[in-house]
Every structure is written in structure tokens, then in C-alpha cells.
Amino acid sequence: GRTPAVRPWDLLLVPLFLAVMTCYGLYRRGRRRLVGSSFPDISHLAHSLIVAGVLSLVAGAGLAKITGYRSPDAWEMATVGVFGLILVTQARAVARFLERRGESAGSRVLIVGSGVVAGHVLARLATLRGVDIVGWVDDDLLPGPKSDMVGISRLGGLDELAQVVSNWNVDHVVVAFSPAGGSTLAGLLRELSAVARISVVPRLFDLLSVRSHVDDLRGLPVVDVAPPALGPADRFAKRVLDVLVAGAGLLVLLPVMAVITLAVKTTSPGPVFFSQERTGRHRRPFRIHKFRTMTANAEDDKAGIWNDVDGPLFKSRRDPRITSVGRFLRRTSLDEIPQLFNVLKGEMSLVGPRPFVPGESREINGWASRRFDVRPGMTGLWQVSGRNDLPFDELCRLDYSYVASWSFWWDLHILWQTPAWVFRSDGAY
């Protein structure tokens, strides 16, 4: 007779897969993060599936000798691994979406500190969905200079930290440069580690990136500053990814581009595409291409429009030059689809620093000029960290961090995060 697609003893392998994933800590890692994402766990998930698959082959061979039925082969286990990788990541995304829709979905976060860095932490947390910032705790009665902590309430001093966590049902404590002594603060936090998750912003956070690792120096944790990994092989891999994704993207998006072309042409006079000179790698100029989102004579009508961003950049939340169709294209980033041609030509990359116009680029010098070591990108750290809502200094810091600690894996991580930010339209104007 025919061998059934699913044999009873195949189900015995499911606990084996679950046990291996548990050993890899995959059921605990997500709960410790402020930002819910499956991407950091993909490598661990893939490795656990490989290990579980090999163990399943061994166990299946043993069961085959006992039962006399055919054991799963390597191709079947490889298929299970590929589908497992896809299904687990998608299931996690759906679970997080359902949690955010629930009444008690928001993670209640308390900030320890009141200075400039605490203000940066508050600004980042405010962009996260599913996060409820309950307030801040510090011995200073007022927020520090240049801090943005005035938007939330001070709930007490450091000696009241444990009581505040209990009274306000805090789930996560973020420590951001409190002036308290290290030993004093560490003692307070040790008492909280059993009732709330704790995250600490490192002192030299500007030098660290997602590629930094924690090492152990005889009980003393040491964080390394990851060097850039942009060698010839890495540049080749990045370029191959750019060409493959840009080429496939243009083919898939041809119908969308046709609809946008018709919408732009029929709703406002002027050309369909907008071209502008930008500064690329090694400060070489190139022309960037977008769907036109403003009136045809927009450059002539720039005077008198309020600038909503600091530094040399120019962005206006209520720019009267933007057309009705253009506003939709900007919020969804559909106006940037033609930049895929720039990627194919090698003038841009899928991931990289934001391309500035020459006048803005001339204002960038010193350490911030490292951004010109790589091709500008359609997306980047700025895209997944707040887009136009970021201050200019923060934008420069993010670009430097990206270039100084580049990795192919980091590019994939940014690409993974980009669709969610585009869908939310945060910071897009």
C-alpha cells in the first residue's frame, strides 16, 4: 500500500524540534527586547532547525529499524527546515500584531535618567508601537539641559525606583545615564531584575552597533567596537544583492509604475519624473530620479516655506507645493521606485546613507564625512529610525555608525525593517 504522507511516529519528532529551539533560547530572546523583531533570531533559528533535522534523521533511522517503515530522508528534512524557517518567522510577526491589538499589549516602560541621552531614548521609544512610556525616575527634579523629557512625568527619585516599578506595573526599565553612582544604581537594579526587564544604554553608544559583541574578561563584560567589514568580497556581495533585488523589483513593480505615471500625468501639469542632482560616493554628483510629487515650478516657489527640520536640510510638513497624489506617494515612499534605476546603474545602493543635494553635502565634514565612503541608499538606518523626524546631528551619527560598522547582515536587517516603517508612514513628509 501507499506510505501515508504523515506517519504517527513523525509527530514524535515535533517535541524534538521544540526542545532544540528551547535550548537555543528562542522562546526567551524576544521577550527581552524593546523592539519586537524576528530578524535577530533568524541565524539561531536556522541553526536550531539544522541541528533538529540531523537529530531527526538519526532518530528516524532508529525508528525505522524498530517499526520497519521508511525513515525521513535528507531532502524531506531540508524541506521541513525551509518551511519551518518561513512559518516560524511569519507566525511570530502575526503573534506580535495580535498582541499589539490587545488591550494589555503595550509594554510599560520606565526611563531611568533625565539628561540628553534619556531624551534620545524617549524619542526612539515614542516611535515604537506597543510601547507605553509611563515616565522617568531620577534624583534631578527637572530634566537636564537640551533634554526632551518634559513630555512625560517624573515619578520619583532613585530611592523610589522599586516602588515606582511596582505601583505603575512597569515591564521594562531603560537606564540612560543617570548621575547616580554606578554601585548605587547597580544595587537598585539588581533588586528589580526578578520583576522587570532591564536595558542599559552603554556610555559610548555612538561607537557601538548591532555588530558589537559582549566578551567576558574574567567576569567583567567588555563590548567591542566592531570594525567595518566592507572588503572586496563584501562589496561584491552587496552589489550582487543590489542588482538582483533592483532588477526583480522593477519587473514586479511595472504595473504599479504604470498606474502612478497615469495618476501623476492626469492630476497635475508637468513631467511625470523629477530629477535632481545629489552627492554620491566619494562626493561624486549624480542625478536621482523620482516620481514628481510637487508642482512643476516647485523650485521657484521655495522661498517663504517653513522648514521643519534643523541643520542644512529642508523639509516641510505642510509644503503647499506637494500635490494630492504626491502626498500619497511620499507617505508610502512609492515616489522613490525610479531610484531602482539608480541602483542598477551603480549610483546608489539599496541600503546606505541618505543622498543629500550638493548644498547640504558641503555642510558635512569631519567624522560625519565617512558617509561618502559608500553609495547612498534607498533606505538606511535613518529610514528605520524616524526618517524626517530625526534631527540633523542624529542623522549624521546614524550614517557614521552604518559606514563604520557595515556588514552584509546589517544590510539585510535594515531591508527587513523597512517595509514596516514605510507602511506606518512615520516621519514621511
Secondary structure, 3 states (H helix, E strand, C coil): CCCCCCCHHHHHHHHHHHHHHHHCCCCCCHHHCCCCCCHHHHHHHHHHHHHHHHHHHHHHHHHHHHHCCCCCCHHHHHHHHHHHHHHHHHHHHHHHHHHHHCCCCCEEEEEECCCHHHHHHHHHHHCCCCEEEEEEECCCCCCCCCCCHHHCCEEECHHHHHHHHHHCCCCEEEECCCCCCHHHHHHHHHHHCCCCEEEECCCCHHHCCCCCCEEEECCEEEECCCCCCCCHHHHHHHHHHHHHHHHHHHHHCHHHHHHHHHHHHHHCCCCCEEEEEEECHHHCEEEEEEECCECCCHHHHCCCCCCCCCCCCCCCCCCCCECHHHHHHHHHCHHHCCHHHHHHHCCCEEECCCCCCHHHHCCCCHHHHHHHHCCCEEECCCCCCCHHHCCHHHHHHHHHHHHHCCCHHHHHHHHHHHHHHHHHCCCCC
